[in-house]
Amino acid sequence: MADASHEIRHIKPADLTTFIHSILVKNGVSTEHATIISSCLVQADLRGVDTHGSNRIPSYMKRIRQNVLSPTAIPTLTQQTPVVALVDGKNAFGFVSAHMGMARAIEMASVYGIGLVSIKHSNHFGMSAWLVQQALDAGMMSLVFTNSSPALPVWGGKSKLMGVSPIACGAPAGTAPPFILDMAPSIAARGKIYKALRRGEKIPTDWALDGEGNITDDPAKALEGVMLPMGGPKGSALAIMMDVFSGVLSGSAFAGEVTGPYDPSKAADVGHFLVAIKPDLFMGLEEFKGRMDYLYQRVVGSDKMGGVERIYYPGEIEQITRKKREVEGIPFTVAEIEALNGEAEMVGAERLRV
Ligand SMILES: NC(=O)c1ccc[n+]([C@@H]2O[C@H](COP(=O)([O-])OP(=O)(O)OC[C@H]3O[C@@H](n4cnc5c(N)ncnc54)[C@H](O)[C@@H]3O)[C@@H](O)[C@H]2O)c1
C-alpha cells in the first residue's frame, strides 16, 4: 500500500509565505527580517529548488533553539572604498546579511559601475539565485559566491574538506529570459540527498560515496559519506575558489572550518562574496540587452543532439517551473507539511491548512 506521508499537496505561495513568516516571528525574528527570509525560501520553492526552500525551516529553527544562530542580530556594514563594503553578519540569518550586502552592492554599482561586498560571520543563505534575482530586479549583472561546511573531498582526497559551495551569476536581457547560472560544484547539491531521504527515495549512484567510500543509492548512507565533485579536479577547484573568495578574503571560517547545519556546537561562520555590475558600462543598455537576446536565441536555437526535444538557457527551467507553481501551487509531501506544522505548533503559530 502507498505510504500516505509521501502523497503530494499543493500550497499557494502567498499562504506559504505568511506561514513561514509567522514561524520566524514567533522564533524571535523581526518582521522586517522575516519578510526577507520567507521571500527567499518561497522563491526557492517556486523555482523548483525544493532542497533550499521552506523545508529548511526545521533545521534553521533548531539552530536558533541551540543558540548557534541569532534570530535578532543586526548585521553591520562598513564602507571600505567607494566600491567595496564589508558586512559583519553577527551570526544573523545568511539571508539577512546577504540581502543587505547585495542591496549595497547595487547602490555602489548604480553610481560607480561596480559594487563589491564581502560578508563574514554569516550563515547558510539557501538558494544563491535569489541574490542573482535581487540584482536583476535592479537591472544589474551579478556574481554570487559563498562557502559552506565540508561535504566534498578535494580531488585525490577521501574525506570531506570543501563545501558543496554554489557559484552563481546573472545578467539581464531584453525580451529573452535573463541569464541565471546557479550551480553547486558537486554532481548534485547535498540538499537533494536530504530531499530523497525525506521522501523515501533512492539517489543515483554517481552522487555520493558512503562512509566506507563505496558507491550507494541510499540517501542515509550517502549522508554519512562524501559528495562527489562534478568534473573531477575541476569541481574540486571551483569549491576551493568559493572558499578563497568567500572565506579567506572576508575573515570568516575557511579550509574546512565552516560549521555544518546539523552541528549544534558552534555558529556556522559562513562567508559570502557578492558583486553587482552595471550592464551598460561599455555600450548603451538597449545594445547590451539586444546582444543578450541574440545570445539566448543562438543558444536555444542550436542544433539539437539526438533525443533532445528542446535546448534550455541557464535558469530557464526554473523560470518555467516558477510560472507553473505560481498558478498550481507548490508541491509538498504530507510528511514535509507535517514537519513544518510541527515547527508551527512548537511556537504557537497557526498550522498550514491543506
Ligand atoms: N547555500 C549553500 O551553501 C548551497 C550549497 C549547495 C547548493 N545550494 C543551492 O542548491 C541549488 C541547486 O544546485 P545544483 O547544482 O543542484 O543545481 P542544478 O544542477 O539543478 O542546476 C545548475 C544550473 O544548471 C542549469 N541547468 C540545469 N539543467 C539544465 C538544462 N537541462 N539545460 C540548461 N541549463 C540547465 C540551471 O538553470 C542552473 O543554473 C542552487 O540553488 C544552489 O545555490 C546552496
The ligand as an SDF file (V2000), in Angstrom:
LIG
                    3D

 44 48  0  0  0  0  0  0  0  0999 V2000
   23.9570   27.9550    0.2170 N   0  0  0  0  0  0  0  0  0  0  0  0
   24.6190   26.8260    0.0810 C   0  0  0  0  0  0  0  0  0  0  0  0
   25.5400   26.5420    0.8580 O   0  0  0  0  0  0  0  0  0  0  0  0
   24.2790   25.8700   -1.0230 C   0  0  0  0  0  0  0  0  0  0  0  0
   25.0400   24.7050   -1.1840 C   0  0  0  0  0  0  0  0  0  0  0  0
   24.7430   23.8560   -2.2450 C   0  0  0  0  0  0  0  0  0  0  0  0
   23.7110   24.1610   -3.1220 C   0  0  0  0  0  0  0  0  0  0  0  0
   22.9770   25.2930   -2.9470 N   0  0  0  0  0  0  0  0  0  0  0  0
   21.8820   25.6130   -3.8720 C   0  0  0  0  0  0  0  0  0  0  0  0
   21.3460   24.4080   -4.3760 O   0  0  0  0  0  0  0  0  0  0  0  0
   20.7210   24.6780   -5.6180 C   0  0  0  0  0  0  0  0  0  0  0  0
   20.8790   23.5000   -6.5590 C   0  0  0  0  0  0  0  0  0  0  0  0
   22.1970   23.4250   -7.1040 O   0  0  0  0  0  0  0  0  0  0  0  0
   22.5000   22.3640   -8.2600 P   0  0  0  0  0  0  0  0  0  0  0  0
   23.9130   22.4690   -8.6500 O   0  0  0  0  0  0  0  0  0  0  0  0
   21.9760   21.0300   -7.8510 O   0  0  0  0  0  0  0  0  0  0  0  0
   21.5820   22.9330   -9.4340 O   0  0  0  0  0  0  0  0  0  0  0  0
   21.1420   22.2370  -10.7900 P   0  0  0  0  0  0  0  0  0  0  0  0
   22.0880   21.1300  -11.1430 O   0  0  0  0  0  0  0  0  0  0  0  0
   19.6940   21.8910  -10.7080 O   0  0  0  0  0  0  0  0  0  0  0  0
   21.3120   23.4240  -11.8390 O   0  0  0  0  0  0  0  0  0  0  0  0
   22.5670   24.0300  -12.0750 C   0  0  0  0  0  0  0  0  0  0  0  0
   22.4550   25.0670  -13.1810 C   0  0  0  0  0  0  0  0  0  0  0  0
   22.2790   24.3970  -14.4360 O   0  0  0  0  0  0  0  0  0  0  0  0
   21.1390   24.9010  -15.1100 C   0  0  0  0  0  0  0  0  0  0  0  0
   20.5010   23.7710  -15.7800 N   0  0  0  0  0  0  0  0  0  0  0  0
   20.0410   22.6330  -15.1860 C   0  0  0  0  0  0  0  0  0  0  0  0
   19.5150   21.8030  -16.1130 N   0  0  0  0  0  0  0  0  0  0  0  0
   19.6580   22.4420  -17.3160 C   0  0  0  0  0  0  0  0  0  0  0  0
   19.3290   22.0980  -18.6770 C   0  0  0  0  0  0  0  0  0  0  0  0
   18.7360   20.9360  -18.9860 N   0  0  0  0  0  0  0  0  0  0  0  0
   19.6180   22.9900  -19.6480 N   0  0  0  0  0  0  0  0  0  0  0  0
   20.2230   24.1750  -19.3370 C   0  0  0  0  0  0  0  0  0  0  0  0
   20.5600   24.5560  -18.0920 N   0  0  0  0  0  0  0  0  0  0  0  0
   20.2770   23.6920  -17.0970 C   0  0  0  0  0  0  0  0  0  0  0  0
   20.2350   25.5000  -14.0560 C   0  0  0  0  0  0  0  0  0  0  0  0
   19.4350   26.5380  -14.5940 O   0  0  0  0  0  0  0  0  0  0  0  0
   21.2630   26.0260  -13.0580 C   0  0  0  0  0  0  0  0  0  0  0  0
   21.6670   27.3240  -13.4020 O   0  0  0  0  0  0  0  0  0  0  0  0
   21.2680   26.0130   -6.0870 C   0  0  0  0  0  0  0  0  0  0  0  0
   20.2260   26.9600   -5.9860 O   0  0  0  0  0  0  0  0  0  0  0  0
   22.3710   26.3440   -5.0910 C   0  0  0  0  0  0  0  0  0  0  0  0
   22.5130   27.7390   -4.8420 O   0  0  0  0  0  0  0  0  0  0  0  0
   23.2290   26.1450   -1.9180 C   0  0  0  0  0  0  0  0  0  0  0  0
  1  2  1  0
  2  3  2  0
  2  4  1  0
  4  5  1  0
  4 44  2  0
  5  6  2  0
  6  7  1  0
  7  8  2  0
  8  9  1  0
  8 44  1  0
  9 10  1  0
  9 42  1  0
 10 11  1  0
 11 12  1  0
 11 40  1  0
 12 13  1  0
 13 14  1  0
 14 15  2  0
 14 16  1  0
 14 17  1  0
 17 18  1  0
 18 19  2  0
 18 20  1  0
 18 21  1  0
 21 22  1  0
 22 23  1  0
 23 24  1  0
 23 38  1  0
 24 25  1  0
 25 26  1  0
 25 36  1  0
 26 27  1  0
 26 35  1  0
 27 28  2  0
 28 29  1  0
 29 30  1  0
 29 35  2  0
 30 31  1  0
 30 32  2  0
 32 33  1  0
 33 34  2  0
 34 35  1  0
 36 37  1  0
 36 38  1  0
 38 39  1  0
 40 41  1  0
 40 42  1  0
 42 43  1  0
M  CHG  2   8   1  16  -1
M  END
$$$$
